[in-house]
Amino acid sequence: MTYHLEIRETAESKPIIDHLLSLKYVKLVKPERKSLSKAEIVEAVKKSEKSKSVSWAKAKKEIASWK
């Protein structure tokens, strides 16, 4: 039987993570960080704009502030 646990790394969770890693049959799998391409970001924003959840003007302002 396999279990999947998600535990955020915080100061409080560090001792339990260390304990779990000390067990014989426990392995740690780090999630892959997927970075989106510019085309994928534009596509996602356009989809959300169609659903009226985010406007394109607000999204452009937000993206400009990231730089």
Backbone as CSV, one residue per row, in Angstrom:
resi,resn,N_x,N_y,N_z,CA_x,CA_y,CA_z,C_x,C_y,C_z
1,MET,0.843,-1.158,0.000,0.000,0.000,0.000,0.903,1.240,0.000
2,THR,0.517,2.241,-0.762,1.300,3.468,-0.865,0.461,4.653,-0.401
3,TYR,1.093,5.523,0.359,0.429,6.729,0.836,1.159,7.937,0.272
4,HIS,0.416,8.965,0.013,0.984,10.217,-0.478,0.669,11.295,0.547
5,LEU,1.697,11.884,1.144,1.518,12.935,2.136,2.141,14.221,1.620
6,GLU,1.476,15.313,1.855,2.039,16.616,1.540,2.228,17.356,2.846
7,ILE,3.477,17.660,3.161,3.798,18.366,4.389,4.629,19.587,4.009
8,ARG,4.134,20.748,4.351,4.883,21.977,4.073,6.095,22.046,4.993
9,GLU,7.218,22.493,4.442,8.423,22.621,5.253,8.361,23.909,6.053
10,THR,8.118,23.759,7.330,8.112,24.882,8.255,8.947,24.479,9.464
11,ALA,9.166,25.418,10.357,9.938,25.109,11.559,9.237,24.042,12.395
12,GLU,7.897,24.092,12.419,7.145,23.124,13.223,7.138,21.739,12.585
13,SER,7.166,21.667,11.255,7.082,20.360,10.595,8.446,19.714,10.379
14,LYS,9.528,20.452,10.598,10.875,19.914,10.361,11.150,18.648,11.172
15,PRO,10.822,18.578,12.471,11.089,17.347,13.229,10.342,16.122,12.693
16,ILE,9.096,16.301,12.287,8.349,15.148,11.776,8.877,14.715,10.407
17,ILE,9.311,15.661,9.605,9.895,15.311,8.307,11.183,14.536,8.526
18,ASP,12.019,14.997,9.455,13.269,14.281,9.757,12.978,12.869,10.253
19,HIS,11.963,12.717,11.089,11.600,11.386,11.588,11.116,10.477,10.456
20,LEU,10.254,11.009,9.600,9.751,10.195,8.493,10.879,9.760,7.565
21,LEU,11.834,10.638,7.324,12.949,10.292,6.450,13.882,9.259,7.076
22,SER,13.856,9.140,8.398,14.694,8.145,9.063,14.111,6.733,8.950
23,LEU,12.850,6.624,8.550,12.213,5.321,8.403,12.692,4.628,7.129
24,LYS,12.709,3.308,7.163,13.302,2.515,6.082,12.566,2.651,4.754
25,TYR,11.258,2.623,4.757,10.502,2.574,3.505,9.890,3.915,3.092
26,VAL,10.382,4.984,3.657,9.858,6.305,3.318,10.839,6.984,2.371
27,LYS,10.303,7.527,1.293,11.161,8.286,0.380,10.528,9.648,0.135
28,LEU,11.375,10.608,-0.138,10.940,11.980,-0.355,10.963,12.269,-1.843
29,VAL,9.858,12.801,-2.333,9.770,13.198,-3.734,9.467,14.687,-3.755
30,LYS,10.410,15.459,-4.253,10.207,16.906,-4.347,9.356,17.187,-5.579
31,PRO,8.348,18.035,-5.444,7.523,18.361,-6.609,8.319,19.202,-7.606
32,GLU,8.047,18.972,-8.867,8.708,19.746,-9.899,8.014,21.094,-10.026
33,ARG,8.802,22.135,-10.140,8.229,23.469,-10.349,8.110,23.677,-11.837
34,LYS,6.905,23.827,-12.278,6.663,24.023,-13.703,6.577,25.512,-13.969
35,SER,7.460,25.989,-14.828,7.378,27.397,-15.196,6.660,27.487,-16.538
36,LEU,5.779,28.433,-16.623,4.981,28.601,-17.828,5.712,29.478,-18.831
37,SER,5.526,29.173,-20.090,6.081,30.028,-21.135,5.184,31.250,-21.289
38,LYS,5.687,32.236,-22.008,4.896,33.451,-22.216,3.584,33.125,-22.925
39,ALA,3.638,32.219,-23.889,2.430,31.853,-24.634,1.401,31.190,-23.719
40,GLU,1.869,30.343,-22.807,0.950,29.677,-21.880,0.322,30.679,-20.909
41,ILE,1.103,31.664,-20.486,0.569,32.690,-19.585,-0.496,33.509,-20.292
42,VAL,-0.204,33.908,-21.544,-1.166,34.696,-22.309,-2.453,33.904,-22.524
43,GLU,-2.307,32.618,-22.840,-3.481,31.771,-23.056,-4.326,31.663,-21.784
44,ALA,-3.669,31.484,-20.638,-4.396,31.375,-19.373,-5.108,32.675,-19.033
45,VAL,-4.456,33.805,-19.292,-5.080,35.099,-19.002,-6.273,35.327,-19.916
46,LYS,-6.127,34.964,-21.189,-7.251,35.140,-22.118,-8.440,34.280,-21.720
47,LYS,-8.172,33.049,-21.260,-9.262,32.185,-20.803,-9.963,32.799,-19.596
48,SER,-9.179,33.323,-18.658,-9.789,33.916,-17.468,-10.517,35.209,-17.807
49,GLU,-10.026,35.923,-18.840,-10.711,37.141,-19.254,-12.080,36.812,-19.859
50,LYS,-12.130,35.707,-20.611,-13.414,35.302,-21.190,-14.417,34.957,-20.101
51,SER,-13.915,34.378,-19.014,-14.812,34.018,-17.921,-15.054,35.198,-16.973
52,LYS,-14.483,36.347,-17.308,-14.661,37.593,-16.556,-14.046,37.548,-15.158
53,SER,-13.098,36.635,-14.925,-12.473,36.603,-13.606,-11.278,37.541,-13.521
54,VAL,-10.576,37.789,-14.645,-9.445,38.716,-14.670,-9.490,39.484,-15.974
55,SER,-9.276,40.792,-15.880,-9.235,41.573,-17.114,-7.800,41.609,-17.641
56,TRP,-7.665,41.726,-18.947,-6.353,41.733,-19.577,-5.551,42.954,-19.121
57,ALA,-6.192,44.089,-18.946,-5.502,45.301,-18.504,-4.902,45.107,-17.108
58,LYS,-5.676,44.522,-16.198,-5.171,44.268,-14.847,-4.028,43.263,-14.875
59,ALA,-4.140,42.251,-15.725,-3.094,41.236,-15.826,-1.798,41.852,-16.342
60,LYS,-1.881,42.736,-17.347,-0.677,43.376,-17.880,-0.009,44.234,-16.815
61,LYS,-0.792,44.960,-16.006,-0.227,45.760,-14.944,0.479,44.882,-13.916
62,GLU,-0.161,43.775,-13.580,0.420,42.844,-12.610,1.728,42.251,-13.128
63,ILE,1.748,41.829,-14.386,2.948,41.241,-14.972,4.059,42.285,-15.058
64,ALA,3.724,43.512,-15.381,4.724,44.579,-15.459,5.351,44.845,-14.091
65,SER,4.586,44.667,-13.036,5.125,44.902,-11.693,6.086,43.795,-11.252
66,TRP,6.063,42.625,-11.902,6.968,41.529,-11.540,8.400,41.821,-11.939
67,LYS,8.611,42.641,-12.950,9.962,42.862,-13.465,10.799,43.712,-12.563
